[in-house]
Amino acid sequence: MALFSKGKSSSAQLFALPPNLRSDLRRIFELAPFNACNGLLQAAENLQALRVLNEGLPADEQVFALTRCSEPARGGGYMVLTDRRLIFALQPVKGQQMIDGPPEMIAIKLGEISQYVFDSGMAAAVYGDMRIGVGLVQGGMYSEDVCKRIKAAVAQNSKYGL
């Protein structure tokens, strides 16, 4: 994993990518700019969320983008765009401590999202009478690009005529 150990040093603890990681997920980490990649690889709850994604996604579902996120009631992890769904993979946390319990994977079909918005480090998806809002932990241009891709995918697949 020399790819992730070069560059500026950081005080944050980074985790190594699991050796059995799906190729589409691995490619996202490998192609991310250095600072974005470091952000994606921080925090123990993210490793747990990555594992649930790796094991929970069907083999025929393609991952296009992911960014770190946090949802106060559910925890921290990733917001993921696939060819069919917007997925939030979140590991419960309280403060800075990971809570025992399985990660939660919330998957919403792109065509069922009636609204997707992002601004100033926040993103939200509205589907049916539900809404999930997350903070974009990483922020910056990388997260903004992921959100633009999600918004375009939602608009393209929406039955709501966005």
C-alpha positions in Angstrom: 0.0 0.0 0.0 2.8 2.4 -0.7 0.4 4.5 -2.7 -1.2 5.7 0.5 1.9 6.3 2.6 3.6 8.8 0.4 3.2 12.6 0.5 2.6 15.0 3.4 2.4 13.5 6.8 -0.9 13.8 8.6 -1.7 13.5 12.3 -4.8 11.5 11.5 -4.7 7.7 11.6 -5.3 6.2 8.1 -6.5 2.6 7.6 -5.3 0.3 4.8 -7.7 -0.8 2.1 -8.9 -4.4 2.7 -7.2 -6.8 0.4 -10.5 -8.2 -0.9 -12.0 -4.8 -1.8 -14.1 -4.7 -4.9 -12.2 -3.4 -7.9 -14.6 -0.5 -8.5 -14.3 0.7 -4.9 -10.5 0.2 -5.0 -10.3 2.3 -8.2 -12.1 5.2 -6.5 -9.5 5.3 -3.7 -6.6 4.9 -6.1 -7.7 7.7 -8.5 -8.6 10.2 -5.8 -6.3 13.1 -5.3 -3.8 12.6 -2.4 -5.6 14.8 0.1 -9.0 13.4 -0.8 -7.7 9.9 -0.6 -6.3 10.5 2.9 -9.7 12.0 3.9 -11.5 8.9 2.6 -9.2 6.6 4.6 -9.6 8.2 8.0 -11.6 7.0 11.0 -12.3 3.5 12.2 -16.1 3.9 11.5 -15.2 4.4 7.8 -13.5 1.1 7.6 -16.6 -0.6 9.0 -18.8 1.2 6.5 -16.5 0.3 3.7 -16.6 -3.4 4.7 -20.5 -3.3 4.7 -20.4 -1.8 1.2 -17.9 -4.3 0.0 -19.9 -7.2 1.2 -23.4 -5.8 0.7 -23.4 -4.6 -2.9 -24.4 -7.0 -5.7 -21.6 -8.0 -8.0 -23.5 -6.5 -11.0 -23.9 -3.1 -9.4 -21.2 -0.6 -10.4 -19.9 2.0 -8.0 -19.2 5.4 -9.6 -18.3 7.8 -6.7 -18.1 8.0 -3.0 -17.3 10.6 -0.3 -17.1 10.6 3.5 -20.2 11.8 5.3 -21.7 11.9 8.8 -25.3 11.8 9.9 -25.8 12.8 13.6 -28.3 10.1 14.5 -26.7 7.3 12.5 -23.0 7.9 12.5 -20.2 8.3 10.0 -19.2 6.5 6.8 -19.7 7.1 3.1 -22.3 8.4 0.6 -22.0 6.3 -2.5 -23.3 6.7 -6.1 -23.9 3.4 -8.0 -25.4 2.9 -11.4 -28.8 2.4 -9.8 -28.8 3.8 -6.3 -27.6 6.4 -3.8 -26.3 4.6 -0.8 -25.4 5.8 2.7 -23.1 3.3 4.6 -22.9 4.5 8.2 -21.3 3.1 11.3 -22.9 4.3 14.6 -20.7 6.7 16.5 -21.1 8.8 19.6 -18.9 11.8 19.8 -15.5 10.5 18.5 -16.1 6.9 19.6 -17.4 4.1 17.4 -20.4 2.3 19.0 -20.7 -1.5 19.0 -23.3 -2.5 16.4 -23.5 -3.2 12.7 -23.1 -0.6 10.1 -26.3 0.6 8.5 -26.7 0.7 4.7 -29.5 2.9 3.4 -30.0 2.4 -0.3 -32.4 4.5 -2.4 -33.1 3.8 -6.0 -32.1 6.9 -8.1 -35.6 7.0 -9.7 -37.2 7.3 -6.2 -35.3 10.4 -5.1 -37.5 13.5 -5.6 -34.9 16.0 -4.6 -31.1 16.0 -4.0 -29.4 19.1 -2.8 -25.9 20.0 -1.6 -24.4 23.2 -0.3 -21.7 24.3 2.2 -20.6 20.9 3.3 -24.1 19.4 3.6 -26.1 17.1 1.3 -29.7 15.8 1.5 -31.8 13.3 -0.4 -35.6 13.4 -0.3 -37.4 10.2 -1.2 -41.1 9.5 -0.5 -41.9 11.1 2.8 -38.3 10.5 4.1 -35.3 12.7 4.0 -31.7 11.9 4.9 -29.2 14.8 5.4 -25.5 14.3 5.9 -22.5 16.5 6.6 -19.7 16.1 4.1 -16.9 15.4 6.4 -14.2 15.8 3.8 -15.6 18.9 2.1 -13.7 20.7 -0.7 -13.7 20.2 -4.4 -13.6 16.4 -4.2 -16.9 16.1 -2.2 -18.5 18.9 -4.4 -17.6 16.9 -7.5 -19.2 13.7 -6.0 -22.3 15.7 -5.2 -22.6 17.1 -8.7 -22.3 13.6 -10.1 -25.0 12.4 -7.7 -27.3 15.3 -8.6 -26.9 14.7 -12.3 -27.6 10.9 -11.9 -30.7 11.7 -9.9 -31.9 14.2 -12.5 -31.3 11.7 -15.3 -33.1 8.8 -13.5 -35.9 10.7 -11.7 -39.5 10.0 -12.4 -40.2 13.4 -10.9 -38.9 15.3 -14.0 -36.1 17.2 -12.2 
